Amino acid sequence: MIRSAALVLSDGEVFEGEAIGAEPPDGVTSGEVVFNTVLTGYQEVITDPSYAGQIITFTYPHIGNYGVTPDDHESRRPFCRGVIVRDMARRRSNWRATGDLEAFLVEQGIAGLAGVDTRRLTSHIRDAGAMPGAFGTAAESDIRAAAVAEPGTDGVDLVATVTRSEPEHFSSTRDDGRPPRRVVALDYGLKATIVRHLQTIAEVEVVPADTAAADILARQPDGVFLSNGPGDPEAVVGATDTIAALLGEVPIFGICLGHQLLAATLGGEIEKLPFGHHGGNHPVRNLATGAVEITSQNHNFCVADSSIPGADITHINLNDHTVEGLRCRDLPAFSVQYHPEAGPGPHDSRYLFHQFDELMEDQQRAVGGAGGGPGRSDGQAAVERQDPPPGGSTDA
């Protein structure tokens, strides 16, 4: 049975459609409305914790045609508020599929809206910026009231809602004959695909976002990873204090929110983008080599240009020239704004995990043993060498 529904943005714009997925309490779902331009990978997007507090609009018109599988989950459950599509496939067709997308949304308690003119919605967001909104089967006046009341993601510590409560260990899958390293990953909203790439170089212990620096260093890691995650980096309680205590003690690699938190710790400024970067097709220039990498991205905030004392910008976005990567001049630490693990997305930037491996090895040589140590690594060139391996990828 078709259930008529509507989306109302906080500026009053209305989009009609039909309800799919779970039925929300009181018939209304609210959140910050953003759009994502991926052609495939809808399941990975929906289960990415970085979308906490947001309603995801897919610009690709046909979603759900290859179903879903537990193998493609990026977290223990979806944290997004809702999903908006032009056309939800009624029949899946893929040998890997174990279920269909709409049934998955129902099972996970995620409401959706189909039949929407997503081109018009995307154009409106591009012009007016990402904004709060609400959708559902309730009266339009109730939906409008929910949209106006929705606070959005600014100033909200969404990391606290997605991080795990207990440490979790993942064994290394390293197969090049070298002993695996030890990496502690701070879970600000960590994706499963990132963990799998870290496993190719290290034993990985994932710890809650509020884990103290002393507890991290007591684990004697060779490196610390700062993960992706949702929302406003300035709202993540205690993160910059923890990172400040780790800098110089152990090599650090950050992705997405981890990149923003590293920059903020170094004194950089963070600003919100008008409608964010969400998609699998963003061109990024590697400033060391001049190469252009096609990247997967998902963030609403970014590091302000030329605002990072003690660090150099390594990558820029060719669409809007925002900062996409940095490295510290005197400390073994680097980060990127985009997602080199590519879940989903292109594999052009997976070499960065190899660079993290090199940075940890250089640091070990500099201090004469494993476990990291204070001061600058003589092998800081590991992050200064920006060339990807032959073929431009470490895709396995």
C-alpha positions as semicolon CSV with decimal commas, in nm:
position;residue;x (nm);y (nm);z (nm)
1;M;0,000;0,000;0,000
2;I;0,134;0,343;-0,097
3;R;0,167;0,580;0,198
4;S;0,180;0,942;0,090
5;A;0,451;1,141;0,266
6;A;0,638;1,469;0,237
7;L;0,970;1,632;0,320
8;V;0,971;1,985;0,457
9;L;1,296;2,180;0,490
10;S;1,349;2,438;0,763
11;D;1,325;2,716;0,503
12;G;0,974;2,599;0,412
13;E;1,048;2,415;0,086
14;V;0,825;2,107;0,040
15;F;0,892;1,784;-0,154
16;E;0,627;1,517;-0,196
17;G;0,680;1,141;-0,212
18;E;0,581;0,810;-0,059
19;A;0,694;0,653;0,266
20;I;0,932;0,355;0,260
21;G;1,123;0,177;0,533
22;A;1,026;0,193;0,898
23;E;0,735;0,396;1,031
24;P;0,884;0,663;1,262
25;P;0,729;0,758;1,599
26;D;0,441;1,003;1,548
27;G;0,495;0,969;1,172
28;V;0,785;1,217;1,155
29;T;1,165;1,189;1,116
30;S;1,393;1,494;1,141
31;G;1,763;1,562;1,081
32;E;2,009;1,760;0,872
33;V;1,938;1,699;0,502
34;V;2,243;1,631;0,282
35;F;2,299;1,468;-0,056
36;N;2,541;1,194;-0,166
37;T;2,652;1,144;-0,528
38;V;2,771;0,781;-0,524
39;L;2,645;0,553;-0,802
40;T;2,685;0,236;-0,594
41;G;2,757;0,161;-0,229
42;Y;2,428;0,277;-0,079
43;Q;2,451;0,017;0,201
44;E;2,799;0,133;0,304
45;V;2,676;0,494;0,303
46;I;2,370;0,417;0,515
47;T;2,576;0,224;0,771
48;D;2,858;0,482;0,788
49;P;2,847;0,633;1,142
50;S;2,958;0,967;0,996
51;Y;2,595;1,023;0,890
52;A;2,467;1,034;1,248
53;G;2,205;1,306;1,277
54;Q;2,158;1,335;0,900
55;I;1,898;1,247;0,638
56;I;2,074;1,112;0,327
57;T;1,950;1,206;-0,018
58;F;2,089;0,984;-0,294
59;T;2,133;1,172;-0,621
60;Y;2,157;0,851;-0,826
61;P;1,798;0,780;-0,932
62;H;1,778;0,402;-0,887
63;I;1,869;0,272;-0,539
64;G;1,845;-0,080;-0,397
65;N;1,877;-0,281;-0,720
66;Y;2,150;-0,514;-0,592
67;G;2,010;-0,566;-0,242
68;V;2,208;-0,579;0,081
69;T;2,451;-0,816;0,254
70;P;2,599;-0,816;0,606
71;D;2,945;-0,821;0,446
72;D;2,896;-0,457;0,341
73;H;2,799;-0,315;0,680
74;E;3,036;-0,036;0,789
75;S;2,920;-0,038;1,152
76;R;2,706;-0,232;1,395
77;R;2,394;-0,043;1,280
78;P;2,292;0,266;1,082
79;F;2,311;0,597;1,270
80;C;2,157;0,816;0,999
81;R;1,809;0,961;1,060
82;G;1,657;0,870;0,724
83;V;1,699;0,801;0,352
84;I;1,553;0,984;0,050
85;V;1,556;0,833;-0,301
86;R;1,401;0,891;-0,643
87;D;1,319;0,527;-0,713
88;M;1,350;0,237;-0,467
89;A;1,406;-0,091;-0,655
90;R;1,130;-0,342;-0,583
91;R;1,341;-0,641;-0,687
92;R;1,705;-0,710;-0,607
93;S;1,938;-0,890;-0,845
94;N;2,285;-0,985;-0,719
95;W;2,441;-1,313;-0,614
96;R;2,579;-1,160;-0,294
97;A;2,247;-1,022;-0,173
98;T;2,087;-1,174;0,136
99;G;1,798;-0,927;0,152
100;D;1,649;-0,618;-0,004
101;L;1,715;-0,258;0,096
102;E;1,366;-0,163;0,208
103;A;1,339;-0,466;0,436
104;F;1,677;-0,370;0,578
105;L;1,552;-0,018;0,651
106;V;1,247;-0,161;0,828
107;E;1,462;-0,402;1,028
108;Q;1,699;-0,124;1,135
109;G;1,424;0,124;1,219
110;I;1,524;0,372;0,946
111;A;1,248;0,569;0,776
112;G;1,268;0,657;0,408
113;L;1,103;0,865;0,139
114;A;1,081;0,759;-0,227
115;G;0,943;0,917;-0,541
116;V;1,106;1,250;-0,458
117;D;1,238;1,485;-0,725
118;T;1,594;1,442;-0,594
119;R;1,739;1,665;-0,869
120;R;1,532;1,957;-0,745
121;L;1,615;1,877;-0,383
122;T;1,988;1,854;-0,457
123;S;1,980;2,180;-0,652
124;H;1,805;2,350;-0,363
125;I;2,062;2,226;-0,110
126;R;2,346;2,338;-0,336
127;D;2,195;2,686;-0,354
128;A;2,071;2,725;0,003
129;G;2,311;2,491;0,188
130;A;2,251;2,180;0,396
131;M;1,977;2,250;0,648
132;P;1,749;2,081;0,898
133;G;1,440;1,911;0,764
134;A;1,174;1,656;0,851
135;F;0,967;1,403;0,658
136;G;0,693;1,153;0,719
137;T;0,327;1,065;0,687
138;A;0,201;1,310;0,951
139;A;0,016;1,630;0,870
140;E;0,229;1,881;0,683
141;S;0,196;2,126;0,972
142;D;0,346;1,870;1,211
143;I;0,630;1,792;0,969
144;R;0,698;2,164;0,926
145;A;0,711;2,215;1,304
146;A;0,958;1,926;1,339
147;A;1,180;2,074;1,067
148;V;1,190;2,411;1,240
149;A;1,265;2,248;1,578
150;E;1,545;2,024;1,444
151;P;1,882;2,159;1,574
152;G;2,100;2,003;1,302
153;T;2,459;1,893;1,371
154;D;2,637;2,217;1,467
155;G;2,770;2,214;1,822
156;V;2,647;1,860;1,894
157;D;2,885;1,587;2,014
158;L;2,758;1,314;1,782
159;V;3,074;1,107;1,838
160;A;2,944;1,017;2,184
161;T;2,641;0,854;2,018
162;V;2,838;0,630;1,778
163;T;3,164;0,529;1,951
164;R;3,190;0,181;2,100
165;S;3,178;0,136;2,478
166;E;3,459;-0,120;2,512
167;P;3,795;-0,182;2,339
168;E;3,797;-0,441;2,061
169;H;4,095;-0,627;1,915
170;F;4,143;-0,719;1,548
171;S;4,419;-0,959;1,440
172;S;4,656;-0,862;1,163
173;T;4,622;-1,006;0,813
174;R;4,973;-0,895;0,712
175;D;5,117;-1,142;0,462
176;D;5,447;-0,989;0,342
177;G;5,664;-1,181;0,592
178;R;5,721;-0,878;0,815
179;P;5,590;-0,873;1,172
180;P;5,268;-0,674;1,212
181;R;5,277;-0,345;1,395
182;R;5,057;-0,246;1,687
183;V;4,803;0,027;1,617
184;V;4,550;0,180;1,853
185;A;4,253;0,329;1,667
186;L;4,041;0,593;1,838
187;D;3,680;0,523;1,747
188;Y;3,508;0,850;1,660
189;G;3,277;0,657;1,425
190;L;3,520;0,408;1,272
191;K;3,424;0,229;0,950
192;A;3,479;-0,145;0,912
193;T;3,663;-0,102;0,581
194;I;3,923;0,119;0,751
195;V;3,983;-0,150;1,013
196;R;4,038;-0,408;0,737
197;H;4,302;-0,188;0,573
198;L;4,478;-0,124;0,903
199;Q;4,482;-0,501;0,961
200;T;4,696;-0,544;0,649
201;I;4,981;-0,373;0,837
202;A;4,903;-0,414;1,206
203;E;4,729;-0,572;1,501
204;V;4,453;-0,320;1,567
205;E;4,298;-0,233;1,901
206;V;3,997;-0,007;1,862
207;V;3,922;0,198;2,173
208;P;3,636;0,431;2,272
209;A;3,667;0,797;2,176
210;D;3,709;0,909;2,537
211;T;4,008;0,682;2,607
212;A;4,281;0,884;2,781
213;A;4,620;0,937;2,616
214;A;4,795;0,765;2,909
215;D;4,583;0,453;2,857
216;I;4,662;0,456;2,485
217;L;5,038;0,491;2,541
218;A;5,026;0,217;2,807
219;R;4,929;-0,021;2,528
220;Q;5,270;0,053;2,368
221;P;5,141;0,114;2,016
222;D;5,365;0,166;1,716
223;G;5,107;0,412;1,587
224;V;4,773;0,575;1,666
225;F;4,491;0,612;1,416
226;L;4,231;0,891;1,441
227;S;3,911;0,772;1,275
228;N;3,634;0,927;1,074
229;G;3,316;1,027;1,253
230;P;3,009;1,249;1,249
231;G;2,939;1,612;1,308
232;D;3,117;1,914;1,448
233;P;3,481;1,847;1,552
234;E;3,474;2,135;1,800
235;A;3,197;1,956;1,992
236;V;3,392;1,631;2,050
237;V;3,466;1,645;2,421
238;G;3,833;1,597;2,519
239;A;3,955;1,490;2,173
240;T;4,212;1,767;2,116
241;D;4,356;1,725;2,466
242;T;4,407;1,354;2,402
243;I;4,569;1,413;2,063
244;A;4,795;1,686;2,204
245;A;4,926;1,437;2,461
246;L;4,994;1,180;2,187
247;L;5,173;1,411;1,941
248;G;5,545;1,348;1,944
249;E;5,504;1,030;2,147
250;V;5,381;0,804;1,867
251;P;5,316;0,832;1,490
252;I;4,963;0,947;1,408
253;F;4,744;0,904;1,099
254;G;4,400;1,064;1,076
255;I;4,113;1,037;0,831
256;C;3,814;1,275;0,789
257;L;3,703;1,381;1,141
258;G;4,042;1,256;1,263
259;H;4,204;1,496;1,015
260;Q;3,998;1,787;1,145
261;L;4,076;1,701;1,507
262;L;4,448;1,678;1,435
263;A;4,437;2,018;1,263
264;A;4,242;2,170;1,552
265;T;4,496;2,030;1,799
266;L;4,772;2,200;1,601
267;G;4,587;2,532;1,621
268;G;4,403;2,515;1,289
269;E;4,061;2,665;1,230
270;I;3,760;2,454;1,137
271;E;3,476;2,584;0,923
272;K;3,149;2,440;0,796
273;L;3,103;2,389;0,423
274;P;2,780;2,513;0,262
275;F;2,655;2,165;0,168
276;G;2,948;1,938;0,248
277;H;3,131;1,679;0,041
278;H;2,944;1,349;0,014
279;G;3,026;1,117;-0,274
280;G;3,271;0,885;-0,446
281;N;3,396;1,107;-0,726
282;H;3,580;1,408;-0,580
283;P;3,910;1,503;-0,752
284;V;4,198;1,578;-0,513
285;R;4,542;1,698;-0,617
286;N;4,851;1,557;-0,443
287;L;5,065;1,870;-0,414
288;A;5,392;1,675;-0,393
289;T;5,345;1,482;-0,717
290;G;5,080;1,683;-0,901
291;A;4,877;1,363;-0,946
292;V;4,499;1,386;-0,929
293;E;4,329;1,119;-0,717
294;I;3,957;1,047;-0,745
295;T;3,838;1,012;-0,388
296;S;3,550;0,910;-0,165
297;Q;3,434;1,184;0,072
298;N;3,186;1,240;0,352
299;H;3,215;1,554;0,564
300;N;3,033;1,877;0,639
301;F;3,324;2,055;0,808
302;C;3,675;2,124;0,679
303;V;4,009;2,272;0,783
304;A;4,048;2,639;0,689
305;D;4,326;2,705;0,437
306;S;4,664;2,834;0,567
307;S;4,550;2,808;0,929
308;I;4,762;2,519;1,056
309;P;5,078;2,622;1,242
310;G;5,361;2,370;1,215
311;A;5,204;2,174;0,929
312;D;5,206;2,175;0,549
313;I;4,907;2,121;0,325
314;T;4,960;1,807;0,114
315;H;4,634;1,772;-0,081
316;I;4,360;2,006;-0,207
317;N;4,011;1,950;-0,346
318;L;3,995;2,058;-0,710
319;N;3,623;2,136;-0,693
320;D;3,644;2,408;-0,427
321;H;4,015;2,417;-0,332
322;T;3,952;2,319;0,029
323;V;4,224;2,148;0,236
324;E;4,230;1,769;0,187
325;G;4,553;1,668;0,360
326;L;4,827;1,787;0,595
327;R;5,152;1,669;0,751
328;C;5,338;1,800;1,052
329;R;5,680;1,950;0,986
330;D;5,846;1,844;1,312
331;L;5,631;1,556;1,436
332;P;5,544;1,213;1,288
333;A;5,182;1,286;1,205
334;F;4,973;1,329;0,891
335;S;4,608;1,317;0,790
336;V;4,365;1,343;0,499
337;Q;4,012;1,476;0,478
338;Y;3,890;1,214;0,230
339;H;3,846;0,837;0,266
340;P;4,138;0,638;0,119
341;E;3,981;0,309;0,231
342;A;3,705;0,370;-0,028
343;G;3,407;0,193;0,120
344;P;3,247;0,267;-0,122
345;G;3,453;0,451;-0,380
346;P;3,769;0,451;-0,592
347;H;4,098;0,302;-0,473
348;D;4,339;0,574;-0,587
349;S;4,446;0,672;-0,234
350;R;4,485;0,342;-0,052
351;Y;4,863;0,389;-0,063
352;L;4,826;0,613;0,242
353;F;4,797;0,306;0,466
354;H;5,136;0,199;0,330
355;Q;5,273;0,544;0,415
356;F;5,147;0,503;0,773
357;D;5,335;0,171;0,787
358;E;5,651;0,343;0,663
359;L;5,612;0,624;0,915
360;M;5,589;0,377;1,203
361;E;5,896;0,191;1,077
362;D;6,095;0,512;1,045
363;Q;5,997;0,612;1,397
364;Q;6,111;0,275;1,533
365;R;6,449;0,319;1,367
366;A;6,480;0,670;1,506
367;V;6,421;0,565;1,867
368;G;6,599;0,230;1,841
369;G;6,305;0,001;1,905
370;A;5,932;-0,058;1,890
371;G;5,662;0,134;2,066
372;G;5,728;0,485;1,943
373;G;5,902;0,764;2,131
374;P;5,921;1,138;2,172
375;G;6,044;1,385;1,917
376;R;6,072;1,400;1,541
377;S;6,141;1,085;1,347
378;D;6,442;1,088;1,116
379;G;6,212;0,902;0,881
380;Q;5,956;1,179;0,858
381;A;6,016;1,147;0,485
382;A;5,762;0,863;0,497
383;V;5,486;1,120;0,479
384;E;5,687;1,355;0,261
385;R;5,714;1,085;-0,004
386;Q;5,371;1,120;-0,156
387;D;5,413;0,890;-0,456
388;P;5,166;0,599;-0,462
389;P;5,306;0,252;-0,538
390;P;5,306;0,130;-0,899
391;G;4,954;0,119;-1,035
392;G;4,843;0,404;-0,810
393;S;4,675;0,174;-0,555
394;T;4,732;-0,100;-0,300
395;D;4,396;-0,253;-0,375
396;A;4,395;-0,622;-0,295
